[in-house]
């Protein structure tokens, strides 16, 4: 079956490397757009299969507006399911139970089954514990009967995963990876954001906080509509390496930051699954370990080839990753603007997440230091999105004298921790990449006394890495 979407794959990287460089960084852009009608394409697509998992642990009764909001939101999500979608609703406690349909399987969406499902959901009560892995395991079992479908789970929780071990959750996530996409939502302020980010990251979905129960219904409705817009169940980046190159990591950097698993295909090839696709664009940061020893100088050398595949079929024109080893430090010191932009976004995401973690563990001093550094990075980049998030956590964003807000609530910390992974597109308004060194910038001074060109990373004379940031002193006249 041919893909219903057309894909484009482009690559941005600076191929010029010093003989001492051991890493090559590239940004891969994948764009999916509506496909042209073609022979062999299925006009109706592969169909969708959906499981909605609702936390019905006892904590959902405090306050009672939470469980009431969960019932309304689930009913709203069911209401927007198109006819023919296979679906089920699961009650999650320390166990997992299918509340609709009555049999252990999926029902076909129709006016009658949607009405029956809403009636079943209206009877949900909150009693029991929390075992997210057990819930996901049942979702996998239900969806496994429909391997041809675009499979999705929408999960809501309000508490920590207290009734199973982290190892148990890890095992379930490993078994579910590649089987379906999961969007996870947290409500209230008693849950652990790292757990939801872990679920969403492993299952190629999104994790977000719903600040007020009244907002849950619209969030569920929009999340379900987005899931039903998916037209390709799975696309994979295939990376064919030229030894001795190897993949250090591949992570999505837009619209959110999340690491991709790297699975070997053969001795020289790996694949990274990217999840299901609608008409959209995503960007990925690929880091390769390379070695210029005994490689030719002054010419392009292919170190990898990138393909995008849907099923067993190439879905876009492949791109080569090139290295060009040179002794010209003016060339090797350049950094591709897109690589610089997303490296900054990744650093910012980590600083905010770590700052929220420090606050949650009671280390206020570390939280101030990390969030203060995040303010510096976001201000330097002109990153309005993350500066707005940081204002929920700290005062002094505009003055540079950062301190924790006196009225800081854990709900704000949770919200910021989850949204720390959201990124802005390279060149998007409100985000300005750091400028490249101007020709008249001062030279870089090495401890050996030699002056190297502006932006150089290694000394021209001794070959040592040049000091950066606070390590670098003034250049003597």
N, C-alpha and C positions, 0 to 999 in steps of 0.2 A: 504494500500500500504506500502511495506517495504522500509526502507531507502536505498538509493543507496550508502551510506557511512557507514563504520564501525567506531564506536566511542569507545575511551578509556577514562575513568575518573580515575584520581589518586589524592591523597590528601597528602599534607605535612604540618605538624603542630607539635608543642611541646605540648604534652598533660599535662605535669606536671605543676600544678598551685599552688601558695600559697593560703592559706585560705583567704587571703585578695584580691586576684585577682578577678576582675569582668568582664574581657574580655578574650575571647579566639580567637586567630587569626589563620586562615588556608589559604593555597594557594591551589586552585583547578586547576588542569591541564586537559584540554579537548583536545583530539587529534582526528581528523577525517582523515581517510585514505580510499582509494578505497575499496569498498565492494566486497566480493565474490559473484559470481552469485548464486542466491537463488530463491526458489519457491516463487511466489507472487510479486517479484520485477519487476518494469516496466523498460524495457531496454531503453526506450526513455525518462524516467524521467517525471517530472510534467510539463516541458516546462517553458519558461520565458516570462515575460511581462515587457516592458520597456517604461518609459516616460522620454524624454530629455527636460529639462526646461531651456530656454535661456533668460537671462536678456536683455531686449530690451529697457531699460529706456534711457532717453536722455543722461545721463552721459556716456553711452557706445560710444558716438561719440567723446569723448575727451580722448586720441587722436582717430582718426578714425580707427587706426590699431586694436583697441579692438573689434569693431563690425565685422570687416573683419575677424579677427582671430576666433571669435565665430562662424561665418558662416562656415569657413573651418573646425574647430574642430567638429562641429555638423555633417557635411557631413562625416568626417572621422569616427566618432562614428557609424553613420548609416551604413557605408560601411562594418563594421566588424560584423554586426548582422547576425547570422546564419539564414538560411531559416526556416520559421515557427515561429520565434519569433514574438509575438504581440508587436507593438510599436506605439508611437506617439511623435510628437514634439510640444512643447508648447511655445508660445511667452509670456514672462512675463513683464508686465509694472505695472501700478496701477490696472490693470485688468489681466486676464489670458485668452488666446485664443489659440485654437488648430489650428496650421498652417498646420499640416499634421497628419492624412488624412483629407479629406474635410468634412467628417462626424464627429460627436462628439463621437469618439470611438477609437479603436486601429486597425491598419492594420496588415496584416500578411506579414512578411518579405519575399521578393523574389527579384530577380534582377530587376523586373519592379517597385515594390513599393519602393525599395531603391533608384532607379533612380528618381522616382517622388518626394520622400522626399528631396533628395539633391537639386532638382530644386526649391522646395518650400522654402527651407532654404536659398537659394542664394538670395531671395528677402527680407529677414528680414531687417528692418530698425530700428534705435534707436530713439524712441520718447515715452515719457510718464514717469511714476514714478516707484516706487519700492514697492511691496506688497508681500513679500515672502510667507506669510500665504495663500493668495489667490491662488498663484501658486501651492502650495502643496495641497490645497483643490481640485483643478481641477485634479491634478495627482492622488489623492485618488479616485476620482469619476471614472476616466478612468480605473484604475487598479481594482476597485471593481468588475467589470464584469468578472474578471478572478481569482476567489479565489483559484483555484487549482494550479496556476502558482507560480513560484519564481518571486516575484514582486520587481522592482528596479526603482529608479529615480536618474538621474544625473542632478544636478542643478548648474548653473553658475550665479554668480552675481558680480557686481563691486561697489555696493553702499549700504548704510545703508537702513534698512527697514523703510523708512520714511512715507509711506502712509498707515500704519495701526499701531495700538497700540501694545505694548509688550503683553498685555493681550490677544489680538486677536491672535497673533502668538502662544502663549502658548495653547490656546484652540484648534487651528488647530493641533499643534503637539500632543496633547493628543489624538485627534481623529485619527491621522495617525499612532500612535505608534502601532506596531505589525501588521500593514497592509502592509507595504513595507519598504525596506531599502533605505536610501538616502545618496549618496555621494555628498558632497557640495564642490564647488571650488570658490575661490575668485580671481579676476584679478584686477590689478591696486592697488592704495593705498588709496581708498576712502571708503572702507567698514569696517565693524566692526567684528573682528575675533571672539568675544564672541558669536555673532549671528550665525555664521556658526558652531561653536563648539556646540552650543545649538541644532541646527537642527540635526547635525550628531550624537550627543549623544542620543537624543530622538529617532532617527530612525535607530540606530545601524549601521551607516555608517562612513565614514571618512570625515575629513575636511582638506583642504590643500590650500596653496597659489600658484598661478601660477605667477612667478616673471615677466616674459616677455610674451607679446602676442604670440610671435613665438613659445613658449613652449606649448601652449594650445592644439594644434592638437595632439601631441604625448601623452599628459596627458589624453585627452579624449579617445584616442584609447586604451591605456593601462587600463584605468579604466573600459571601456566597456568590454574588454576581461576578466578582473577579475570578473565582474558581471556575464558574461555568463558562467564562470567556476563554479558558485555556483550550488550545486546539492541537497541541503536540504533547504527548505524555512524557517524553524524555528526550533530551538532546545531550550529546557528550562531546567534550573536547578531547580529541585524540592527539597525543604529542609523540611524534617519532623522533628519537634522539640520535645524534651522531656522537659515538663515544669519543672522549670520556665524559661528555656532558650528562648531567642528571638533573631531575626536577627537585628543587629544595622545597618549594611550595607553590600552590596555585590557589588563589582566593578571589571570591567575588568582592569587588570594591564599590560597585554601584548597581542598584540603589542602596544596598546595605553591605556591610562587611561581614563575610562569613567564609571560613575555610572550606575548600572542596577536598573530598577524599581523592587520593591518587592511587589508582588500581593498576597493577601491571597487566599488560596484554601479552607481551613476550619480553625477551631480554633487552630490547631496545625501544619498546613502546609502552606508554601508559595512557590511561583514560581518566578523565574527571567528569562525573555526571553533574549536570546543571539543573535537573528538575524539569517540570512542565513549563510550557510556553504559550503565551498569547501574543498579540501584536505589541511588541515592547523592545527595549534595548537594555542590555546589561554590559558591564565592563568587569574584566578580570585582570588581576596582577599575577603574572607568571615570573617566578624567579628561578633561574637555572644556575647551577654550579658549572663553571667552565674553567679550562686550563689552557693558557697560551703557550705552554712549554712545547718547543719543537713545532709550533704551528707557523705557517707563513705570515710574514709581516707585509703590511701595505696592500692587502687585498681582502675582499669579502670571503668569509668562510661560513658555510651553513653549519649551524650547530643543532637545529631542530626544525621540524616541519609541523605545523598545526593544522588539523582538520576538524571540522564540525560534522558530526554524524547523527542522523536520526534513524534508529534501528541499525540496519547494516548498510545504509545508503549515505554516501557523502551528501551533505546538505548545503555546502558553500564551497567556493573556490579556496583551496589551501593557501596558507601563508608560510613563508620561510622566516626563521629567526636567524639573523646573520650576525657574525662577530667580525670585527676588523681590528686586529691588534696593531698598535702603532706606538712609536716612541715620541710622538708629538703630543705633549701634555695639554696644549690648547685644545686639541681634538678630544682626547680621552677624558678631560675634566668636564666636558659638557654633560648635562643631565636633561633627558627628554622632558619637556614641560608637563606632559600628562603623567609620566612616572613620578615627577616631583609632587604634582598635585595629589595623587592618590596615596603616595607615601605619607604625606602630611595628614590626609584624612584618616588613614589607618592609625597613625600615632595619636591623633586627637581622639579617635574612638576608644583606644586603649586607655588613655589618660582619664577620660571621663568615667569609664567603667571601673577602673582601679580606684578612682577617687570615691565613687559610690560604695564600692566594696569596703574601703577603709572606714568610711562613715558608718556603715552597717555593723562593722566589728568593733566600733567604739574608738578607733584611732583617729581622733579629730585632727591632730597635728598633721598626720600623713594625708588626710583628706584635703586639708587646706593647701598643702604643698602640691598635690597632684592636680587639684582643680585650678589652682593658681597658674600652674604651668599650662593647663588646657586653655585658660583665658589668654595667655600670651600667644600660644600657637594659633588660636582662632582669630585673635585680633590681627596678628601679622598677616594672616591669609585673607582677611576681610570676610570671614565665614559667618554670615548673619544667622544661619540656621543653628549652629552650635552655640553661638553667643547667646541666643535667645534661650536655649536649653540651660545654659550655665547660669543665667539670671534667676532660674528657679531654685538654684542651690546656694549661690553666693551673692553677697553684696560687693560693690567695688569693681564691677566689670569694666566700667568706663574710666575709673580713676587708676586702676592697676593695684590698688591696695585691697587684696581679696580677703574676705572673711566669710565664714559660714553664716547663712541667714539665721537670725534668732528664731524665726517662726518656721524653720524648716521642718516639714512633715515627711514621714517615711514614704508616703504615697508619691511625693515629689522625687525622692531619691530613686524609688522603683521606676518611675516613669522615665527619669533621665538615664538610668542604667540601661533600660531597654532601647531607648531612642538614641543612645550613644552610637549604635551600629549604623544608623541612617547616615547617608553621605549625600553630598551635592555633586552634580555633574561638573566635569572640567569645563571651565569657561562660563558656568551658570552665574547669573546675576547674584551678587552677594558673596561670591567666592573668587578671590583673585590669587592665582599662583604667584609664588615669590619670583621677583624679577631676576633675570640672568645678570651676571656681573657685567657692568658697563666697561667699555674699553679703557676708561681712565680710572677704574677702581685701583686701589693700591695693590702692589704685589703681595704674594703670600710669603711669609718669612719662616724658614726652617730653623730649628735649633742649631743646625750646623752653620748658620749664617748666610746661606744662599737664598736669594730672592727668586721665586717662581711666579709664573703668570697668574693673574686674578682667576679664582675658581679652580686652580690646580689642586689635585688631591694628593699628589706625591711630589717630593722634592726632585728637581731635575738633576741635582748633583749626587746626593747620597741615596735617593730612592726611597727614603722613609716617608710614611704617611704624615702629611702636614697636620698640625694641631687645628682644631675647630672650636668655634664658640668661645667659651671662657678660657680655653686652653691657649688661645692665640693672643699674644701681646701685641703692642704697637710696633709698627715697622720703623726702625731707626731711619733718620734722614740720611 
